[in-house]
Amino acid sequence: MRQIAEKTQQFEWYSRYEAFAGVLGNHMGTGARVLQVGCGNSPFAADMVAAGHVGEIVNVDISATVVELQAKVYNSLPATVSWHVGDCMALPNSAPFIEASFDVILDKGTADALMCGGDTTANVAAMRREANRMLRKRPVSGTTTAPCFISITYGDPKSRVRWFSGTEEDWDVCVYAVEKALPHKALGPVQVSGTDDWQDKTRAWESDVYHYVYVCRVRMNQQSVM
Ligand SMILES: C[S@@+](CC[C@H](N)C(=O)[O-])C[C@H]1O[C@@H](n2cnc3c(N)ncnc32)[C@H](O)[C@@H]1O
Protein backbone atom coordinates (compact mmCIF):
# COMPACT_ATOMS: atom_id res chain seq x y z
CA MET A 1 0.00 0.00 0.00
CA ARG A 2 2.76 2.34 0.96
CA GLN A 3 4.44 1.78 -2.37
CA ILE A 4 1.20 2.48 -4.22
CA ALA A 5 0.65 5.66 -2.18
CA GLU A 6 4.17 6.79 -3.01
CA LYS A 7 3.70 5.90 -6.65
CA THR A 8 0.48 7.85 -6.97
CA GLN A 9 2.01 11.03 -5.59
CA GLN A 10 1.90 13.79 -8.14
CA PHE A 11 4.84 15.97 -9.03
CA GLU A 12 4.58 19.28 -10.80
CA TRP A 13 7.57 20.94 -12.40
CA TYR A 14 7.62 24.73 -12.00
CA SER A 15 4.21 26.07 -10.96
CA ARG A 16 0.72 24.62 -11.15
CA TYR A 17 -1.87 25.48 -13.79
CA GLU A 18 -3.31 28.40 -11.79
CA ALA A 19 -0.04 30.32 -12.22
CA PHE A 20 -0.30 30.15 -16.02
CA ALA A 21 -4.10 30.18 -16.43
CA GLY A 22 -4.28 33.87 -17.30
CA VAL A 23 -1.57 33.71 -19.96
CA LEU A 24 -2.92 30.47 -21.44
CA GLY A 25 -6.41 31.98 -21.49
CA ASN A 26 -5.10 34.75 -23.77
CA HIS A 27 -4.35 32.12 -26.41
CA MET A 28 -6.76 29.24 -25.95
CA GLY A 29 -10.45 28.88 -25.33
CA THR A 30 -11.97 26.25 -23.07
CA GLY A 31 -12.92 24.18 -26.12
CA ALA A 32 -9.39 23.91 -27.53
CA ARG A 33 -8.15 20.46 -28.51
CA VAL A 34 -4.86 20.28 -26.62
CA LEU A 35 -1.89 17.93 -26.92
CA GLN A 36 0.29 18.00 -23.80
CA VAL A 37 3.75 16.65 -24.67
CA GLY A 38 5.74 15.19 -21.77
CA CYS A 39 2.82 15.31 -19.32
CA GLY A 40 4.78 13.56 -16.56
CA ASN A 41 2.87 12.79 -13.36
CA SER A 42 1.64 16.35 -13.11
CA PRO A 43 -1.91 17.46 -12.20
CA PHE A 44 -1.89 20.08 -15.00
CA ALA A 45 -4.55 18.43 -17.20
CA ALA A 46 -6.78 17.73 -14.20
CA ASP A 47 -6.41 21.35 -13.08
CA MET A 48 -7.42 22.54 -16.56
CA VAL A 49 -10.57 20.44 -16.40
CA ALA A 50 -11.33 21.71 -12.89
CA ALA A 51 -10.95 25.26 -14.21
CA GLY A 52 -13.54 24.61 -16.93
CA HIS A 53 -11.64 23.23 -19.90
CA VAL A 54 -14.07 21.12 -21.91
CA GLY A 55 -12.03 20.46 -25.07
CA GLU A 56 -10.07 17.25 -25.51
CA ILE A 57 -6.73 17.03 -23.69
CA VAL A 58 -4.46 14.36 -25.15
CA ASN A 59 -1.48 13.67 -22.88
CA VAL A 60 1.63 11.91 -24.06
CA ASP A 61 4.85 10.93 -22.30
CA ILE A 62 7.77 8.74 -23.23
CA SER A 63 7.59 7.00 -19.85
CA ALA A 64 5.11 4.12 -19.76
CA THR A 65 5.34 4.23 -15.96
CA VAL A 66 3.99 7.76 -15.61
CA VAL A 67 1.35 7.23 -18.29
CA GLU A 68 0.06 4.16 -16.49
CA LEU A 69 0.00 6.05 -13.18
CA GLN A 70 -1.81 9.05 -14.64
CA ALA A 71 -4.45 6.82 -16.21
CA LYS A 72 -5.07 5.26 -12.77
CA VAL A 73 -4.94 8.44 -10.70
CA TYR A 74 -7.22 10.35 -13.08
CA ASN A 75 -9.63 7.62 -14.11
CA SER A 76 -12.57 9.72 -12.93
CA LEU A 77 -11.81 12.59 -15.32
CA PRO A 78 -14.09 12.98 -18.35
CA ALA A 79 -13.34 10.86 -21.41
CA THR A 80 -12.05 14.03 -23.10
CA VAL A 81 -8.77 13.47 -21.18
CA SER A 82 -6.58 10.62 -22.39
CA TRP A 83 -3.07 9.28 -21.64
CA HIS A 84 -0.65 7.79 -24.15
CA VAL A 85 2.91 6.56 -24.34
CA GLY A 86 4.78 8.28 -27.15
CA ASP A 87 7.79 10.27 -28.24
CA CYS A 88 7.16 13.97 -28.85
CA MET A 89 10.01 13.91 -31.39
CA ALA A 90 8.29 11.22 -33.47
CA LEU A 91 4.59 11.10 -32.65
CA PRO A 92 2.45 8.17 -33.80
CA ASN A 93 0.45 8.53 -37.00
CA SER A 94 -2.73 7.08 -35.59
CA ALA A 95 -5.65 8.47 -33.56
CA PRO A 96 -5.67 10.59 -31.49
CA PHE A 97 -2.45 11.90 -33.07
CA ILE A 98 -4.06 13.17 -36.23
CA GLU A 99 -1.99 15.60 -38.27
CA ALA A 100 -3.25 19.21 -38.21
CA SER A 101 -5.97 18.43 -35.66
CA PHE A 102 -4.81 20.23 -32.47
CA ASP A 103 -5.42 23.84 -31.49
CA VAL A 104 -2.64 23.92 -28.89
CA ILE A 105 0.50 21.87 -28.24
CA LEU A 106 1.48 22.37 -24.63
CA ASP A 107 4.97 21.75 -23.28
CA LYS A 108 5.87 22.31 -19.65
CA GLY A 109 9.45 21.33 -18.97
CA THR A 110 9.80 18.85 -21.81
CA ALA A 111 11.82 21.05 -24.16
CA ASP A 112 13.92 21.85 -21.08
CA ALA A 113 14.46 18.12 -20.51
CA LEU A 114 15.51 17.64 -24.14
CA MET A 115 17.95 20.53 -23.82
CA CYS A 116 19.63 18.78 -20.89
CA GLY A 117 20.48 15.70 -22.97
CA GLY A 118 22.72 15.17 -25.98
CA ASP A 119 21.84 16.12 -29.58
CA THR A 120 19.94 19.16 -28.32
CA THR A 121 19.70 20.91 -31.68
CA ALA A 122 18.32 17.88 -33.50
CA ASN A 123 16.01 16.88 -30.66
CA VAL A 124 14.43 20.29 -30.15
CA ALA A 125 14.06 20.65 -33.93
CA ALA A 126 12.28 17.27 -34.03
CA MET A 127 9.97 18.32 -31.20
CA ARG A 128 9.12 21.58 -32.99
CA ARG A 129 8.58 19.82 -36.29
CA GLU A 130 6.16 17.33 -34.72
CA ALA A 131 4.31 20.09 -32.85
CA ASN A 132 3.92 22.05 -36.07
CA ARG A 133 2.75 18.95 -37.92
CA MET A 134 0.04 18.33 -35.31
CA LEU A 135 -1.21 21.93 -35.22
CA ARG A 136 -4.18 23.07 -37.23
CA LYS A 137 -3.21 25.65 -39.81
CA ARG A 138 -6.17 27.87 -39.12
CA PRO A 139 -8.18 28.50 -35.97
CA VAL A 140 -11.47 26.85 -35.16
CA SER A 141 -13.96 29.32 -33.76
CA GLY A 142 -13.76 29.59 -29.95
CA THR A 143 -10.63 27.50 -29.50
CA THR A 144 -7.70 29.84 -30.22
CA THR A 145 -6.82 33.13 -31.82
CA ALA A 146 -4.24 31.12 -33.76
CA PRO A 147 -3.20 27.49 -33.29
CA CYS A 148 -0.02 27.54 -31.22
CA PHE A 149 2.81 25.64 -29.60
CA ILE A 150 3.16 26.87 -26.01
CA SER A 151 6.34 26.18 -24.08
CA ILE A 152 6.51 26.80 -20.33
CA THR A 153 10.09 26.85 -19.10
CA TYR A 154 12.62 28.17 -16.64
CA GLY A 155 14.64 29.50 -19.60
CA ASP A 156 14.75 33.28 -20.00
CA PRO A 157 14.41 34.90 -23.44
CA LYS A 158 18.18 35.25 -23.89
CA SER A 159 18.52 31.47 -23.64
CA ARG A 160 15.31 30.36 -25.38
CA VAL A 161 14.23 32.73 -28.15
CA ARG A 162 16.57 31.16 -30.70
CA TRP A 163 14.97 27.75 -30.15
CA PHE A 164 11.50 28.97 -31.08
CA SER A 165 11.86 32.04 -33.30
CA GLY A 166 13.50 32.18 -36.71
CA THR A 167 13.21 28.41 -37.07
CA GLU A 168 11.94 26.39 -40.04
CA GLU A 169 8.41 26.57 -38.66
CA ASP A 170 8.35 30.35 -39.20
CA TRP A 171 6.14 30.86 -36.14
CA ASP A 172 4.98 34.20 -34.81
CA VAL A 173 6.47 34.14 -31.29
CA CYS A 174 5.82 36.15 -28.15
CA VAL A 175 6.95 35.60 -24.56
CA TYR A 176 5.60 36.27 -21.08
CA ALA A 177 7.34 36.21 -17.69
CA VAL A 178 5.24 34.77 -14.86
CA GLU A 179 6.18 35.28 -11.23
CA LYS A 180 6.85 32.01 -9.43
CA ALA A 181 5.29 33.36 -6.23
CA LEU A 182 1.69 34.24 -5.61
CA PRO A 183 -0.13 36.12 -7.07
CA HIS A 184 1.81 34.88 -10.14
CA LYS A 185 1.78 38.27 -11.84
CA ALA A 186 2.42 37.97 -15.58
CA LEU A 187 4.52 40.45 -17.59
CA GLY A 188 4.25 40.82 -21.35
CA PRO A 189 3.64 39.66 -23.93
CA VAL A 190 6.75 40.83 -25.76
CA GLN A 191 6.89 40.02 -29.45
CA VAL A 192 10.19 38.28 -30.22
CA SER A 193 9.85 37.31 -33.88
CA GLY A 194 10.29 39.98 -36.54
CA THR A 195 11.61 42.55 -34.05
CA ASP A 196 15.02 43.57 -32.77
CA ASP A 197 13.94 45.21 -29.53
CA TRP A 198 12.87 42.13 -27.52
CA GLN A 199 16.24 41.96 -25.74
CA ASP A 200 15.81 45.49 -24.39
CA LYS A 201 12.21 44.79 -23.42
CA THR A 202 12.98 41.53 -21.58
CA ARG A 203 16.35 42.32 -19.97
CA ALA A 204 14.69 43.11 -16.64
CA TRP A 205 13.08 39.66 -16.71
CA GLU A 206 16.42 37.87 -16.30
CA SER A 207 15.74 36.82 -12.75
CA ASP A 208 15.11 33.74 -10.67
CA VAL A 209 11.69 35.04 -9.70
CA TYR A 210 10.15 34.15 -13.10
CA HIS A 211 9.10 31.27 -15.25
CA TYR A 212 8.57 32.00 -18.94
CA VAL A 213 5.85 31.14 -21.42
CA TYR A 214 6.71 31.14 -25.14
CA VAL A 215 3.67 31.25 -27.41
CA CYS A 216 4.53 30.19 -30.97
CA ARG A 217 1.57 30.88 -33.24
CA VAL A 218 1.04 29.37 -36.66
CA ARG A 219 1.11 32.19 -39.18
CA MET A 220 -2.23 32.44 -40.88
CA ASN A 221 -0.73 33.18 -44.28
CA GLN A 222 0.88 29.70 -44.46
CA GLN A 223 0.24 27.85 -47.73
CA SER A 224 -0.79 24.55 -46.17
CA VAL A 225 -4.17 25.63 -44.84
CA MET A 226 -6.25 22.71 -43.55
C1 LIG B 1 10.58 18.06 -16.69
S1 LIG B 1 9.39 16.79 -16.83
C2 LIG B 1 7.90 17.74 -16.96
C3 LIG B 1 6.67 16.96 -16.60
C4 LIG B 1 5.36 17.75 -16.57
N1 LIG B 1 5.08 18.38 -17.85
C5 LIG B 1 5.37 18.81 -15.49
O1 LIG B 1 5.30 20.00 -15.81
O2 LIG B 1 5.44 18.47 -14.32
C6 LIG B 1 9.67 16.27 -18.52
C7 LIG B 1 8.77 15.13 -18.97
O3 LIG B 1 9.03 14.89 -20.34
C8 LIG B 1 9.04 13.51 -20.58
N2 LIG B 1 9.82 13.30 -21.81
C9 LIG B 1 11.16 13.39 -21.98
N3 LIG B 1 11.49 13.14 -23.26
C10 LIG B 1 10.32 12.92 -23.91
C11 LIG B 1 9.99 12.62 -25.26
N4 LIG B 1 10.95 12.50 -26.19
N5 LIG B 1 8.70 12.45 -25.58
C12 LIG B 1 7.73 12.55 -24.65
N6 LIG B 1 7.98 12.82 -23.35
C13 LIG B 1 9.26 13.01 -22.99
C14 LIG B 1 9.65 12.91 -19.32
O4 LIG B 1 9.32 11.54 -19.18
C15 LIG B 1 9.03 13.81 -18.25
O5 LIG B 1 7.80 13.28 -17.78
The ligand as an ORCA input file, in Angstrom:
! r2SCAN-3c Opt
* xyz 0 1
  C      10.579     18.059    -16.690
  S       9.394     16.790    -16.830
  C       7.897     17.745    -16.955
  C       6.675     16.956    -16.602
  C       5.364     17.750    -16.570
  N       5.084     18.380    -17.852
  C       5.373     18.814    -15.487
  O       5.302     19.999    -15.811
  O       5.438     18.474    -14.321
  C       9.670     16.274    -18.520
  C       8.775     15.126    -18.966
  O       9.025     14.889    -20.344
  C       9.037     13.510    -20.581
  N       9.817     13.298    -21.806
  C      11.158     13.387    -21.982
  N      11.494     13.144    -23.263
  C      10.317     12.920    -23.910
  C       9.990     12.618    -25.256
  N      10.945     12.504    -26.193
  N       8.703     12.450    -25.582
  C       7.726     12.548    -24.653
  N       7.981     12.823    -23.351
  C       9.257     13.008    -22.986
  C       9.653     12.909    -19.317
  O       9.319     11.542    -19.180
  C       9.030     13.806    -18.251
  O       7.802     13.279    -17.779
*
